[in-house]
Amino acid sequence: MLGLMARKVGMTQIFDEEGNFIPVTVLKIDPNVVIARKEKDKDGYDAVVLGVGEVKKNRITKPQAGRFPSETGVKKTVREVRDFEKDTNVGDKLGAELFDGCRYVDVSGISKGKGFQGVMRRWGFSGGPKRHGSKFHRAPGSTGQATFPHRTFKNVKLPGRMGRERVTVLSQRLVKIDAEKNLLMIRGAVPGINKGLVFVRQAVKK
């Protein structure tokens, strides 16, 4: 599997060779530095540990700083990618060129937080009658039993905190790669806030 961490820059629009309008999300890939390699003989599985973002060494504890080699420096965000298909060494910097020849990608990120929401927005309930005589409009309705056991069962759809969950959008088309500026342009929307960190990998289903 090939995958890198990227930062969501925003959305724009481009036109293809036939003049069709395509809405795209622009992702900027800061250099993903290989800070460690894990091998099956020693660790039980093959993986590459990637780090992005600079952070001052005095901002973290000595045990945390000890995991970073001297040639890579301390990184703000670290992620492990198993079964990495490209041969790499500690200290290598990976960018947008990694996705050359890739047509579809999966994007994972933390979705936007929407706070405490009712059942109509959180779960798509249709609500009650809209007429004036009704006193049931946006409430969830009955949630328990009139007889034993007199409680609400688990996993009932109720109001609650919505969003800020890990979301993966599968098989999005990679429209354009700008290797010079380390940009990926992906058709449609991707999860996360603007300037938020996402993980882009080769599509597993295409």
Disulfide bonds with the S-S distance in Angstrom:
none
